[in-house]
Amino acid sequence: MTTTASAPMATLPRSSLRLLRTAGFVSNFDRFCIAPMLVLIGPRLGAPLPTVVLAASGYYLMYGLMQPVWGVASDRRGRVWVMRVSLTGAALAALASALAPDAPVLIGARALAGAFFAASIAASLTYVGDTVPVAIRQRPLSELMTAFALGTAVATVVAGALAHYLSWRLVFALPGVLAAYLVVALRRLPEPERAPSGSLLAPFRVVLSSPWQWYVMAVAFVEGAVLLGFLTYLAPALEAHGVPTTSAGAVAALYGVGSMTAAQVVKRLVGQWSAVRLIATGGVQITVAYLLAGYSQSTGALVVVALLLGGGWSFMHSTIQSWATALTPTARATGVAMFGVALYVGSALASWLAAATAQAHDFRQLFWLAALLTAPLTVAAAVGRARYR
């Protein structure tokens, strides 16, 4: 039985933040571990790359579509309750992924894993929104982003190495074990106070009646396509040029290194730089990264690309994410969840549409398209944030 925390508090206890960071780490590990293994899994299961990519696209799609379900459950039953229930399902889905005998079963198991792991990050962000005043909220959010980035980095390095030297099945089993541990450990996390949610559809009415919510969701949709959908193809782009899976995974993992490093910088800049300046700085990094990736898919070039994309994510996404937590305080979990829907549906759509082009090894066009999309994304996010009051 969880206890109830008062809100808002001046700072979030380190023990609570540690649990939230761990939940986000596990979720991101599971979400990003498949990218460096796509080329290996196909031959092992006798499936072409476009078919195996459905395991990633299905994951992203269910991850996005389940956001409002978990958001409503969170507003009605509590943040910690949702994390524990969803992580129980995630542990079982991860085990099913590890035991999948063929591509269709793997695709289904990964879709279920995405559906269950979808709750952890949104619930963690909402928890911070419930318990930390808005003036200093981006600091703990940046710490969460650091943990999320670490999950990304470890996933891409560990997944590539384990898949190459041992088995890709072990990679899917690891987050399942960690999820099972968190189901027990999260009993120690106090449940924050929240306003009564009323009827089942009441949070949706609050959220969807906000014009700014729709605006931020549109921004998130494009951001998901640019920063998550096209990111999936960094490791395959290297592998298409003969780079071993382990090395390709290590290069892609530098995205997490760039994100972690930039998150520490962002944490110090909060209060000194405006949100608009943070967004613009992130947008410039992302644009330069994808222009470089389009120009060259060499190992050296994509090392720089991965670092820049990670930095751009921390500057841009953490700022937009902080904005999203403040839009509808009376239905915060549902609002954050709808933000997640847009983000991950955008990423799923982009990765799916790009699969055929990737199969043809035409990565240059993919990355230049991502650069082209980043310009209006940056302008829309910066202008909208400047006008929001």
C-alpha positions as CSV (number, residue, x, y, z in Angstrom):
1,M,0.0,0.0,0.0
2,T,1.5,3.4,-1.0
3,T,1.4,6.4,1.2
4,T,0.3,9.8,0.1
5,A,2.7,12.7,-0.4
6,S,1.7,16.4,0.1
7,A,2.1,18.6,-2.9
8,P,3.8,20.7,-4.1
9,M,7.1,20.3,-2.2
10,A,10.1,22.6,-2.6
11,T,12.3,19.6,-3.7
12,L,11.7,16.0,-4.6
13,P,13.4,13.6,-2.2
14,R,16.4,11.9,-3.8
15,S,15.0,8.4,-3.0
16,S,11.8,9.2,-4.8
17,L,13.6,10.7,-7.8
18,R,15.9,7.7,-7.9
19,L,12.9,5.3,-8.3
20,L,11.4,7.5,-11.0
21,R,14.7,7.7,-12.9
22,T,15.0,3.9,-12.7
23,A,11.5,3.4,-14.1
24,G,12.3,5.8,-16.9
25,F,15.7,4.1,-17.5
26,V,14.0,0.7,-17.9
27,S,11.3,2.0,-20.2
28,N,13.8,3.7,-22.5
29,F,16.1,0.7,-22.5
30,D,13.3,-1.5,-23.7
31,R,12.2,1.0,-26.3
32,F,15.6,1.6,-27.9
33,C,17.2,-1.8,-27.6
34,I,15.7,-3.2,-30.8
35,A,17.2,-0.6,-33.3
36,P,20.8,-2.0,-33.3
37,M,19.4,-5.6,-33.5
38,L,17.1,-5.2,-36.5
39,V,19.6,-6.4,-39.1
40,L,20.5,-9.4,-36.9
41,I,17.0,-10.5,-35.9
42,G,15.7,-10.7,-39.5
43,P,18.0,-13.6,-40.6
44,R,17.6,-15.4,-37.3
45,L,13.8,-15.4,-37.7
46,G,13.9,-15.7,-41.5
47,A,12.2,-12.4,-42.0
48,P,13.2,-9.3,-44.2
49,L,14.0,-6.0,-42.7
50,P,10.7,-4.3,-43.4
51,T,8.9,-7.1,-41.5
52,V,11.2,-6.9,-38.5
53,V,10.9,-3.1,-38.5
54,L,7.2,-3.7,-37.7
55,A,8.3,-4.9,-34.3
56,A,9.8,-1.4,-33.7
57,S,6.9,0.5,-35.4
58,G,4.3,-1.6,-33.5
59,Y,6.0,-0.9,-30.3
60,Y,6.1,2.9,-30.9
61,L,2.5,2.9,-32.1
62,M,1.1,1.0,-29.0
63,Y,3.4,3.1,-26.8
64,G,1.7,6.2,-28.1
65,L,-1.9,4.9,-28.3
66,M,-1.8,3.6,-24.7
67,Q,-0.8,7.0,-23.3
68,P,-4.3,8.3,-22.8
69,V,-5.4,4.9,-21.2
70,W,-2.7,5.1,-18.6
71,G,-3.2,8.9,-18.2
72,V,-6.9,8.4,-17.3
73,A,-6.0,5.5,-15.0
74,S,-3.3,7.7,-13.4
75,D,-5.7,10.6,-12.8
76,R,-8.3,8.2,-11.3
77,R,-6.2,5.6,-9.4
78,G,-2.8,7.3,-8.9
79,R,0.6,7.6,-10.4
80,V,2.4,4.9,-8.4
81,W,-0.5,2.4,-8.9
82,V,-0.3,2.8,-12.7
83,M,3.5,2.3,-12.7
84,R,3.3,-0.9,-10.7
85,V,0.4,-2.4,-12.7
86,S,1.9,-1.5,-16.1
87,L,5.4,-2.8,-15.1
88,T,3.8,-6.1,-14.2
89,G,2.5,-6.4,-17.7
90,A,5.7,-5.1,-19.2
91,A,7.7,-7.8,-17.4
92,L,5.5,-10.5,-18.9
93,A,5.6,-9.0,-22.4
94,A,9.4,-8.7,-22.3
95,L,9.6,-12.4,-21.4
96,A,7.3,-13.2,-24.4
97,S,9.6,-11.1,-26.6
98,A,12.6,-13.1,-25.5
99,L,10.9,-16.4,-26.2
100,A,9.3,-15.4,-29.6
101,P,9.7,-18.3,-32.1
102,D,9.0,-16.2,-35.2
103,A,8.5,-12.7,-36.5
104,P,4.7,-12.5,-36.0
105,V,5.0,-13.5,-32.4
106,L,7.9,-11.1,-31.9
107,I,5.9,-8.2,-33.4
108,G,2.9,-9.0,-31.2
109,A,5.0,-9.3,-28.1
110,R,6.8,-6.1,-28.8
111,A,3.5,-4.3,-29.3
112,L,2.3,-5.5,-25.9
113,A,5.6,-4.4,-24.3
114,G,5.2,-1.0,-25.8
115,A,1.6,-0.8,-24.5
116,F,2.7,-1.6,-20.9
117,F,6.0,0.3,-20.8
118,A,4.1,3.3,-22.1
119,A,3.1,4.2,-18.6
120,S,6.4,4.6,-16.8
121,I,7.9,7.8,-18.3
122,A,4.6,9.7,-18.5
123,A,3.8,8.7,-14.9
124,S,7.3,9.8,-13.8
125,L,6.9,13.2,-15.5
126,T,3.4,13.7,-14.0
127,Y,4.7,12.8,-10.6
128,V,7.3,15.6,-10.8
129,G,4.6,17.9,-12.1
130,D,2.4,17.0,-9.1
131,T,5.2,17.5,-6.5
132,V,7.6,20.2,-7.7
133,P,6.7,23.9,-8.2
134,V,6.6,25.0,-11.9
135,A,9.4,27.6,-11.4
136,I,12.0,24.8,-10.6
137,R,10.3,21.9,-12.3
138,Q,12.7,21.7,-15.3
139,R,15.6,20.8,-13.0
140,P,14.2,17.4,-11.8
141,L,12.8,16.9,-15.3
142,S,16.3,17.3,-16.7
143,E,17.5,14.7,-14.2
144,L,14.8,12.4,-15.5
145,M,15.9,13.1,-19.0
146,T,19.4,12.1,-18.0
147,A,18.2,8.8,-16.8
148,F,16.1,8.3,-20.0
149,A,19.2,9.1,-22.1
150,L,21.2,6.7,-20.1
151,G,18.6,4.0,-20.8
152,T,19.0,4.8,-24.5
153,A,22.7,4.7,-24.4
154,V,23.0,1.5,-22.5
155,A,20.4,-0.1,-24.6
156,T,22.1,0.6,-27.9
157,V,25.5,-0.5,-26.6
158,V,24.4,-3.5,-24.7
159,A,21.9,-4.7,-27.3
160,G,24.4,-4.6,-30.1
161,A,27.1,-6.4,-28.1
162,L,24.8,-9.1,-26.5
163,A,23.0,-9.7,-29.8
164,H,26.3,-10.2,-31.6
165,Y,28.2,-12.3,-29.0
166,L,25.3,-14.0,-27.2
167,S,21.7,-13.7,-28.2
168,W,19.2,-11.0,-29.0
169,R,16.7,-12.8,-26.8
170,L,18.7,-12.0,-23.7
171,V,18.4,-8.3,-24.6
172,F,14.6,-8.4,-24.3
173,A,14.8,-10.4,-21.1
174,L,16.9,-7.8,-19.2
175,P,14.2,-5.0,-19.0
176,G,11.7,-7.7,-18.0
177,V,13.8,-8.6,-15.0
178,L,14.2,-4.9,-14.1
179,A,10.5,-4.2,-14.5
180,A,9.7,-7.1,-12.1
181,Y,12.1,-5.6,-9.6
182,L,10.4,-2.1,-9.8
183,V,7.0,-3.6,-9.2
184,V,8.2,-4.4,-5.7
185,A,10.5,-1.4,-5.2
186,L,7.9,1.2,-6.1
187,R,5.9,0.3,-3.0
188,R,8.2,2.7,-1.2
189,L,7.2,5.7,-3.4
190,P,4.6,8.0,-1.8
191,E,1.5,8.6,-3.9
192,P,1.1,12.4,-4.6
193,E,-2.2,14.1,-3.9
194,R,-4.3,14.9,-6.9
195,A,-7.7,16.5,-7.5
196,P,-10.7,14.1,-8.0
197,S,-11.0,13.3,-11.7
198,G,-14.8,13.1,-11.8
199,S,-16.3,11.0,-14.6
200,L,-14.2,8.8,-16.9
201,L,-14.2,11.3,-19.7
202,A,-13.8,14.4,-17.6
203,P,-10.0,14.6,-17.9
204,F,-10.3,14.4,-21.7
205,R,-12.8,17.2,-21.8
206,V,-10.4,19.4,-19.8
207,V,-7.4,18.5,-21.9
208,L,-9.0,18.6,-25.3
209,S,-10.8,21.9,-24.7
210,S,-7.4,23.6,-24.4
211,P,-6.2,25.2,-27.7
212,W,-2.6,25.2,-26.4
213,Q,-2.8,21.4,-25.7
214,W,-3.6,20.8,-29.4
215,Y,-0.8,23.1,-30.4
216,V,1.8,21.4,-28.2
217,M,0.5,18.0,-29.4
218,A,1.1,19.0,-33.1
219,V,4.6,20.1,-32.1
220,A,5.1,16.8,-30.4
221,F,3.9,14.8,-33.4
222,V,6.6,16.3,-35.7
223,E,9.2,16.1,-32.9
224,G,8.5,12.4,-32.5
225,A,9.0,11.8,-36.3
226,V,12.2,13.8,-36.4
227,L,13.9,12.8,-33.1
228,L,12.6,9.2,-32.6
229,G,11.4,7.9,-35.9
230,F,14.4,8.8,-38.1
231,L,16.8,8.1,-35.2
232,T,15.9,4.4,-35.5
233,Y,18.0,4.3,-38.7
234,L,21.3,5.5,-37.4
235,A,22.6,2.0,-36.6
236,P,21.2,0.4,-39.8
237,A,22.8,3.2,-41.8
238,L,26.2,2.2,-40.4
239,E,25.5,-1.5,-40.8
240,A,24.6,-0.9,-44.5
241,H,28.1,0.4,-45.0
242,G,29.7,-2.7,-43.5
243,V,30.1,-1.6,-39.9
244,P,29.7,-4.5,-37.4
245,T,26.5,-4.5,-35.3
246,T,28.4,-4.0,-32.1
247,S,30.2,-0.9,-33.4
248,A,27.0,0.5,-35.0
249,G,25.3,0.1,-31.7
250,A,28.1,1.9,-29.9
251,V,27.9,4.8,-32.3
252,A,24.1,5.1,-31.9
253,A,24.6,4.9,-28.1
254,L,26.5,8.2,-28.3
255,Y,23.0,9.8,-28.7
256,G,22.5,8.9,-25.1
257,V,25.9,10.4,-24.1
258,G,25.1,13.6,-25.9
259,S,21.7,13.7,-24.2
260,M,23.1,13.1,-20.7
261,T,25.8,15.7,-21.2
262,A,23.4,18.3,-22.5
263,A,20.9,17.6,-19.8
264,Q,23.4,18.6,-17.2
265,V,24.0,21.9,-19.1
266,V,20.2,22.5,-19.5
267,K,19.7,22.0,-15.7
268,R,22.2,24.8,-15.0
269,L,20.7,27.1,-17.7
270,V,17.1,26.9,-16.4
271,G,16.3,30.3,-15.1
272,Q,19.1,31.9,-17.0
273,W,18.0,31.2,-20.5
274,S,14.5,31.6,-21.8
275,A,12.5,28.5,-22.9
276,V,12.6,29.9,-26.4
277,R,16.4,30.1,-26.5
278,L,16.7,26.5,-25.2
279,I,14.3,25.3,-27.9
280,A,16.1,27.2,-30.7
281,T,19.5,25.9,-29.5
282,G,18.2,22.3,-29.6
283,G,16.7,22.9,-33.1
284,V,20.0,24.1,-34.5
285,Q,21.8,21.1,-33.2
286,I,19.2,18.7,-34.7
287,T,19.3,20.4,-38.1
288,V,23.0,20.4,-38.3
289,A,23.1,16.7,-37.2
290,Y,20.7,15.5,-39.9
291,L,22.4,17.7,-42.6
292,L,25.7,16.0,-41.8
293,A,24.1,12.6,-41.7
294,G,22.7,13.1,-45.2
295,Y,26.0,14.3,-46.5
296,S,27.9,11.3,-45.1
297,Q,27.1,8.0,-43.4
298,S,30.6,7.3,-42.4
299,T,31.4,6.2,-38.8
300,G,33.1,9.5,-38.0
301,A,30.2,11.6,-39.3
302,L,27.6,9.6,-37.5
303,V,29.5,9.8,-34.2
304,V,29.1,13.6,-34.4
305,V,25.5,13.2,-35.6
306,A,24.6,11.0,-32.6
307,L,26.1,13.4,-30.1
308,L,24.3,16.4,-31.7
309,L,21.0,14.7,-31.8
310,G,21.3,13.8,-28.1
311,G,22.1,17.3,-27.3
312,G,19.3,18.6,-29.4
313,W,16.8,16.3,-27.6
314,S,17.8,17.5,-24.2
315,F,17.6,21.2,-25.1
316,M,14.4,21.0,-27.1
317,H,12.4,18.1,-25.7
318,S,12.9,18.7,-22.0
319,T,11.7,22.3,-22.6
320,I,8.7,21.3,-24.5
321,Q,8.0,18.5,-22.0
322,S,8.1,20.9,-19.1
323,W,5.7,23.1,-21.0
324,A,3.3,20.1,-21.5
325,T,3.2,19.4,-17.7
326,A,1.8,23.0,-17.1
327,L,-1.0,23.1,-19.7
328,T,-3.8,21.3,-17.7
329,P,-2.9,21.1,-14.0
330,T,-6.4,19.6,-13.1
331,A,-5.9,16.7,-15.5
332,R,-2.1,16.7,-15.7
333,A,-1.6,12.9,-16.3
334,T,-4.1,12.9,-19.2
335,G,-2.5,16.0,-20.6
336,V,1.0,14.5,-20.5
337,A,-0.4,11.3,-21.9
338,M,-2.0,13.0,-24.9
339,F,1.4,14.7,-25.5
340,G,2.9,11.2,-25.5
341,V,0.3,10.0,-28.0
342,A,1.3,12.7,-30.4
343,L,5.0,12.1,-29.8
344,Y,5.1,8.4,-30.3
345,V,2.5,8.1,-33.1
346,G,4.7,10.6,-35.0
347,S,7.7,8.4,-34.3
348,A,5.9,5.2,-35.3
349,L,4.6,6.7,-38.5
350,A,8.0,8.1,-39.5
351,S,9.8,4.8,-38.8
352,W,7.2,2.8,-40.8
353,L,7.1,5.1,-43.8
354,A,10.9,5.2,-43.9
355,A,11.3,1.4,-43.8
356,A,11.2,0.8,-47.6
357,T,13.7,3.6,-48.2
358,A,16.0,2.1,-45.6
359,Q,15.7,-1.3,-47.1
360,A,17.0,0.3,-50.3
361,H,19.9,1.8,-48.3
362,D,18.9,5.3,-49.4
363,F,19.7,6.8,-46.0
364,R,20.8,10.1,-47.4
365,Q,17.2,11.1,-48.4
366,L,15.9,10.0,-45.0
367,F,18.3,12.2,-43.1
368,W,17.9,15.2,-45.3
369,L,14.1,14.9,-44.9
370,A,14.6,14.9,-41.2
371,A,16.6,18.1,-41.5
372,L,13.9,19.7,-43.6
373,L,11.2,18.9,-41.0
374,T,13.3,20.2,-38.1
375,A,13.2,23.8,-39.3
376,P,9.4,24.3,-39.1
377,L,9.4,22.2,-35.9
378,T,11.8,24.6,-34.2
379,V,10.0,27.7,-35.4
380,A,6.6,26.4,-34.3
381,A,7.9,25.3,-30.8
382,A,9.8,28.5,-30.2
383,V,7.0,30.9,-31.4
384,G,4.3,29.0,-29.5
385,R,6.4,28.9,-26.3
386,A,7.0,32.6,-26.6
387,R,3.3,33.4,-26.9
388,Y,2.1,31.0,-24.2
389,R,1.2,32.6,-20.9
